[in-house]
């Protein structure tokens, strides 16, 4: 499904655009799922827009077992095969899904961060697919710092409302102020249409502007997968998602009811 140039770009830059990889039936199903999700938020749902401010920045995750459109997409769409090809792994494990909606006139940014320090996993074979459900112009698109997945660093997780996580890991560093020094980095972003996706590593630094468009929504569905070398880890402090009921031990291969193998 992917040519060598695309796979090489993913591994070199840590993020790559995939054009037209999902048919309209999959996008329609995800839109239905997001509508259900917003009408019936899960236990981890967050609203990041302060009361009285315009727009709405809504986020939620780990709902695939209660929203059938999500489960069908995550297991049966082209997504697992795309992730497996990019990761170079015959085994593809579903980690979780994450929905991020910015309604028109939403000013709140998604802060610069990378995902792996938030997570209870370690390994090199990781892939998120950021899938827009609306047309997204470059100025509203999530952005990525090219090559940051290969910096060999782990940055302190920060909640989207600004405060740092409660973490005691010695190897976590403060994230550089990317926004204040944009010219010092190669920053990737694209015009996106429904059916496209952005694939990126859990270690790639990324962030997103608000959605200041007056009428257009910015609904995005992120599908997160791991390959065969990824293991479960117990962090020293808070993680997101929390996965409170996982029965794995530190260092176990990522498998189980919460983390089903969807390919391989």
DRENRO-233998 format. One record per residue (C-alpha): residue number from 1; residue in three letters; x, y, z. Coordinates in pm, whole numbers, plus 50000, padded with zeros to 5 digits. Layout:
% DRENRO-233998
 num residu  east north    up
 NUM    ALA     X     Y     Z
...
This chain:
% DRENRO-233998
 num residu  east north    up
   1    UNK 50000 50000 50000
   2    UNK 50299 50233 50055
   3    UNK 50602 50298 49839
   4    UNK 50959 50296 49965
   5    UNK 50986 50676 49946
   6    UNK 50697 50719 50190
   7    UNK 50832 50460 50431
   8    UNK 51179 50618 50415
   9    UNK 51030 50963 50488
  10    UNK 50846 50826 50794
  11    UNK 51163 50672 50932
  12    UNK 51383 50975 50850
  13    UNK 51151 51260 50955
  14    UNK 50928 51086 51206
  15    UNK 50616 51209 51024
  16    UNK 50478 51175 50672
  17    UNK 50156 51258 50490
  18    UNK 49961 50966 50342
  19    UNK 49728 51082 50066
  20    UNK 49389 50923 50004
  21    UNK 49448 50607 50207
  22    UNK 49096 50583 50355
  23    UNK 48781 50556 50148
  24    UNK 48474 50775 50213
  25    UNK 48292 50491 50388
  26    UNK 48559 50485 50662
  27    UNK 48548 50862 50706
  28    UNK 48168 50858 50728
  29    UNK 48184 50585 50993
  30    UNK 48438 50778 51201
  31    UNK 48224 51092 51180
  32    UNK 47932 50889 51316
  33    UNK 48154 50755 51592
  34    UNK 48278 51101 51689
  35    UNK 47920 51232 51699
  36    UNK 47831 50946 51935
  37    UNK 48147 51011 52140
  38    UNK 48068 51380 52185
  39    UNK 47705 51310 52273
  40    UNK 47810 51040 52522
  41    UNK 48162 51132 52642
  42    UNK 48380 50868 52802
  43    UNK 48533 50880 53148
  44    UNK 48850 51046 53016
  45    UNK 48678 51321 52814
  46    UNK 48817 51673 52850
  47    UNK 48708 52018 52743
  48    UNK 49009 52245 52706
  49    UNK 48818 52567 52632
  50    UNK 48737 52784 52932
  51    UNK 48373 52866 52998
  52    UNK 48269 53183 52819
  53    UNK 48541 53161 52553
  54    UNK 48448 53098 52189
  55    UNK 48469 52759 52024
  56    UNK 48536 52422 52186
  57    UNK 48846 52206 52212
  58    UNK 48721 51855 52300
  59    UNK 48934 51548 52360
  60    UNK 48861 51188 52457
  61    UNK 49031 50851 52427
  62    UNK 49006 50476 52495
  63    UNK 48645 50442 52378
  64    UNK 48692 50183 52104
  65    UNK 48530 49901 52300
  66    UNK 48205 50096 52344
  67    UNK 48187 50274 52006
  68    UNK 48149 50014 51729
  69    UNK 48255 50251 51451
  70    UNK 48590 50296 51624
  71    UNK 48648 49926 51681
  72    UNK 48563 49838 51321
  73    UNK 48796 50106 51188
  74    UNK 49085 50023 51418
  75    UNK 49072 49652 51337
  76    UNK 48938 49626 50981
  77    UNK 49027 49944 50791
  78    UNK 49361 49984 50607
  79    UNK 49503 50146 50925
  80    UNK 49672 49835 51077
  81    UNK 49839 49743 50746
  82    UNK 49961 50101 50699
  83    UNK 50104 50109 51050
  84    UNK 50270 49769 51009
  85    UNK 50439 49871 50684
  86    UNK 50567 50197 50830
  87    UNK 50692 50034 51151
  88    UNK 50846 49739 50969
  89    UNK 50656 49498 51193
  90    UNK 50450 49194 51097
  91    UNK 50281 49220 51437
  92    UNK 50050 49518 51488
  93    UNK 49899 49581 51832
  94    UNK 49621 49830 51896
  95    UNK 49729 50071 52170
  96    UNK 49434 50312 52176
  97    UNK 49244 50581 51988
  98    UNK 49229 50955 52060
  99    UNK 48971 51204 51934
 100    UNK 49055 51575 51915
 101    UNK 48788 51820 51799
 102    UNK 48838 52194 51755
 103    UNK 48515 52366 51666
 104    UNK 48516 52695 51468
 105    UNK 48665 52997 51649
 106    UNK 48863 52782 51896
 107    UNK 49178 52964 52000
 108    UNK 49336 52695 52221
 109    UNK 49655 52539 52088
 110    UNK 49766 52182 52132
 111    UNK 50101 52243 52307
 112    UNK 50426 52110 52165
 113    UNK 50502 51765 52308
 114    UNK 50585 51411 52212
 115    UNK 50371 51118 52315
 116    UNK 50588 50832 52435
 117    UNK 50672 50979 52780
 118    UNK 50297 51004 52845
 119    UNK 50252 50636 52769
 120    UNK 50304 50305 52948
 121    UNK 50508 50163 52659
 122    UNK 50865 50155 52529
 123    UNK 50997 50037 52195
 124    UNK 51102 50158 51853
 125    UNK 50807 50028 51648
 126    UNK 50534 50285 51708
 127    UNK 50292 50463 51477
 128    UNK 50006 50708 51520
 129    UNK 49776 50787 51229
 130    UNK 49623 51137 51257
 131    UNK 49313 51124 51039
 132    UNK 49120 51444 50959
 133    UNK 48744 51412 50923
 134    UNK 48717 51762 50774
 135    UNK 48929 51951 50524
 136    UNK 49220 52100 50721
 137    UNK 49424 52387 50575
 138    UNK 49796 52406 50651
 139    UNK 49748 52690 50900
 140    UNK 49518 52472 51116
 141    UNK 49702 52141 51074
 142    UNK 49898 51963 51343
 143    UNK 50272 52029 51295
 144    UNK 50579 51810 51346
 145    UNK 50947 51879 51412
 146    UNK 51124 51674 51147
 147    UNK 51379 51430 51289
 148    UNK 51288 51493 51655
 149    UNK 51207 51123 51703
 150    UNK 51580 51057 51663
 151    UNK 51705 51316 51914
 152    UNK 51749 51048 52180
 153    UNK 51560 51257 52435
 154    UNK 51252 51218 52652
 155    UNK 51067 51537 52743
 156    UNK 50850 51598 53047
 157    UNK 50482 51538 52966
 158    UNK 50258 51843 53006
 159    UNK 49882 51844 53031
 160    UNK 49710 52030 52750
 161    UNK 49598 52295 53001
 162    UNK 49960 52367 53087
 163    UNK 50065 52194 53411
 164    UNK 50339 51931 53414
 165    UNK 50268 51567 53497
 166    UNK 50359 51423 53836
 167    UNK 50661 51221 53723
 168    UNK 50985 51120 53892
 169    UNK 51174 50980 53591
 170    UNK 51534 51104 53599
 171    UNK 51577 51106 53222
 172    UNK 51296 51352 53141
 173    UNK 51402 51697 53019
 174    UNK 51212 52024 52974
 175    UNK 51091 52063 52617
 176    UNK 51262 52343 52422
 177    UNK 51039 52641 52338
 178    UNK 50968 52532 51981
 179    UNK 50719 52810 51912
 180    UNK 50962 53084 52012
 181    UNK 51236 52945 51785
 182    UNK 51046 52804 51489
 183    UNK 51317 52907 51243
 184    UNK 51563 52680 51423
 185    UNK 51365 52369 51328
 186    UNK 51232 52199 51018
 187    UNK 50858 52206 51088
 188    UNK 50628 51987 50880
 189    UNK 50259 52042 50812
 190    UNK 50024 51990 50523
 191    UNK 49691 52078 50366
 192    UNK 49475 51777 50448
 193    UNK 49153 51632 50306
 194    UNK 48926 51360 50447
 195    UNK 49080 51030 50340
 196    UNK 49435 51153 50407
 197    UNK 49635 51078 50720
 198    UNK 49958 51182 50887
 199    UNK 50167 50896 51023
 200    UNK 50413 50976 51301
 201    UNK 50629 50811 51565
 202    UNK 50535 50830 51933
 203    UNK 50866 51018 51980
 204    UNK 50810 51289 51718
 205    UNK 50760 51634 51872
 206    UNK 50436 51791 51752
 207    UNK 50175 52054 51835
 208    UNK 49882 52228 51670
 209    UNK 49735 52576 51638
 210    UNK 49382 52663 51730
 211    UNK 49102 52657 51476
 212    UNK 49027 53023 51409
 213    UNK 48821 52950 51101
 214    UNK 48475 53103 51136
 215    UNK 48273 52810 51004
 216    UNK 48487 52497 50951
 217    UNK 48520 52224 51213
 218    UNK 48849 52041 51272
 219    UNK 48764 51688 51379
 220    UNK 49057 51446 51397
 221    UNK 49076 51078 51490
 222    UNK 49413 50937 51595
 223    UNK 49472 50561 51573
 224    UNK 49771 50447 51776
 225    UNK 49953 50119 51706
 226    UNK 50262 49939 51831
 227    UNK 50485 49677 51671
 228    UNK 50638 49357 51795
 229    UNK 50925 49515 51990
 230    UNK 50704 49732 52214
 231    UNK 50674 49638 52581
 232    UNK 50459 49753 52871
 233    UNK 50638 49970 53129
 234    UNK 50538 50096 53472
 235    UNK 50632 50464 53496
 236    UNK 50724 50647 53815
 237    UNK 50410 50855 53838
 238    UNK 50120 50964 53621
 239    UNK 50065 50829 53270
 240    UNK 49805 50903 53003
 241    UNK 49600 50703 52923
 242    UNK 49610 50557 53274
 243    UNK 49503 50198 53189
 244    UNK 49427 50127 53555
 245    UNK 49323 49763 53511
 246    UNK 49614 49630 53304
 247    UNK 49753 49301 53443
 248    UNK 50085 49312 53260
 249    UNK 50417 49326 53441
 250    UNK 50696 49571 53363
 251    UNK 50874 49455 53047
 252    UNK 50597 49225 52920
 253    UNK 50516 49233 52547
 254    UNK 50221 49463 52485
 255    UNK 49933 49216 52454
 256    UNK 49598 49144 52615
 257    UNK 49236 49248 52628
 258    UNK 49324 49618 52633
 259    UNK 49592 49577 52364
 260    UNK 49469 49327 52102
 261    UNK 49687 49204 51819
 262    UNK 49515 49325 51501
 263    UNK 49772 49196 51250
 264    UNK 50025 48914 51265
